[in-house]
């Protein structure tokens, strides 16, 4: 098993993290390239030209790579590294998750609101349960992910999840099976490594928000 509960596919290409030295599937790492002006650029989609430099999808790992100048060592030359590189990666991953959910909504593969989500879970249409991480634990506990913890995404705030539905806030969302839900789960797994759990900071007054 890999981080996030994914089953390791032995045929899947692996990359080595420049911080930890460990090799793993690309889905568990973030690719960086050296862009114009020898500046380190996050390549979240893995499509930019150039030799990839890989770092585990964890805030501590990226900050260590920045602080210890490991990008320069990997590139074998002086490079410019933004101090807020970890924040850039987090923001990009969050946007990708939001955009994928929005696309799923437009395709009829996502719904929001407690009753609609409950109906999809009951009828077996939901493959993934998405819940705002700042929703109250009591309210969130009323719905169970369709296939256990691996089918739960809880890395977005209610306001971020709301962006995918054109609302101010959303607590509950369900996704149907398909390529978009797979993309949401994979990007959310990486985003989880960039965000620390809210824990006791979770709000308790949003139980009426859907």
N, C-alpha and C positions, 0 to 999 in steps of 0.2 A: 504494500500500500504506500502511496505517496502522500505528501501533505495535502490536507483537504479531503482525505478519504478516497482519492482516486486509485484505481487498480493500475499498477505499473504494467505498461505494455512493453515487452522486451524488444519489440521491433520499432518502438518510438525513438527517434533521435534524442540523444542526451547531450547536455552541455555542462561545462564545469564552471562553478561559481568562483570568481576571482577572490572572494573574501574567505569563504569556508573551505574551498578546495574540493568540495563534494560535487559529484556529477549527478544529474537528474534530468527528468523530462523537461522540455522547454516550457511546458505549461506552468511549472513551478518557479520559473525564473523570469527576470526582466532583461531584455536585450537593449544594449546601448551601442551607438556607433559614434564615430568621430566625424562631425559635420563640418561645414564651412568655418574657417577660422580656427580649426582644431578644437572646436567646442564639443563637449560630450552631450549627446542628444539621446533622450529615451526613445526607443523604437518599440512601443507597446504592441503594435500590430505585426512586428517582425518583417516589415517590407522595405525598409530603407536600404539603399545600397551601402556596401562597405563591410568590412570585417566586424562581426559581432563581438561585443564584450558582454559577458553574462554575469548577473548578480542575482542571488536568491531574492525572491519577492517578499522581502522583509525590510521594514524601516531601518532596523539596526544594521543590517548588512549593507544597505545603500549608504547610510551615514558613515559607516566604517570605511567604505570604499572611497568616499569623498575625503574624510579626515586623514586617512593614511596614504592618500595619493596613489591608490592602486590602479586607477584608470590610466595614469601616465605609465606605470610599470607594464600594464597589459598592452598598451598601445606602443610602447617602446619609444616614446617621445613626449615632449612637454605638451600638455593639453589644458584647455580651460574648462573648469568644472563648476557649474553653478552651485552655490552654497545651499540653495533650496531644492536640490535635485530630487530628494525624497518626496517633497511636497508636490513637485511637478508630476512625478509618477503617480502619486495618490490621486491628484486632481484628474489626470487623464484616465486612469482606471475607473474612477467614479463616473466620469462622463460617458465612458464606453458602456458601463452597466446600465445607466439611465437611458442612453440612446437605444440599446438593444431591447429594453423593456418597452420603450415607446414604439419601436418598430413592431414588436410582438402585439402591442395593443392595436395598432393600425391594421394588422393582419388578422385580427380576431383571435389571437393566440394568448391574450392576457386580459384579466379582469381585475378590478379593484373593489374594495368594500367588503365588509364582513360577510354579509349574506351571499353575495355572488361567489366569493371565494369558498365559502362553506359548501355551496351547491356544487362547485367544480370538484372539491375534495370528496364530497359524498358520492358523486356520480362517476368518479374515477377519471375525469378529464384532466385534472391538474397533475402535472409531473413535478412541478417545483412550487414551493411556497416561499414567497418573499414577504418579509415583515420588517418594518422600520425598527432599527436598533434602539431608538429612543421611545418606543411605545411602551406602555406599562406591561410589566411581566404578567400580571393577571389577565389582561386583555389578550395578549399574545398567546398565552397558554390555552386559550379556548379553542385554538386551531392547531392541529398536528400535521407536520409535513407528511406527504403521501408515501414516501419511501424511507422514512427515518431521517436522522440528522443530515445525511449527505444530500437530501433534497430540500434543505432549508437554506435560504440566503437571508442574512440579517446584517449586512454591512452598510446599508444606506440609512440616512436619517429620514424622518417623515417628510421633511420639506424636499429632500432630494428625490424620494420616491414619488412625491406629488408632481414633480416636473414631468415625469413620464406620462402622466395622465391629465396634465393641464389643470391641476388642482393645487391648492395651497399646501395641503398635507395629505398623505396616504399612509395608513398603517399596514393594511393587508393587501396582498396581491397574489394571484396565482398565474402560473405559466403552463401552457400546454407543451407536450413533448415536441421537440424539433430542434433545428439548428440554432435558433435564437435563444432558446432556453439553455442549450448547451453552452453557448457563448456567455450568457449571463453567469452561469455557475463557474466557468473557468476564470473569467475576469474577476468575479466576486471573491474567488478563492485567493487570487493574488492581492486583491484590494484588502482582504482581511489581514494580510501580513503587514500592510502599511498603516493599519488603524488599530488603535488599542481599544479593548472592550470598555464600554461605558460603565458597566457594572451598576454600582449604587447611584450613578448619576442619571439613570433612566427616569424619564418623567412618569408621573403617576396620575396625571390629570387629563390624559388624552384618550380615555377609553371610549369616548363617543365619536372620535374621529375615524373615518374609514379610509 
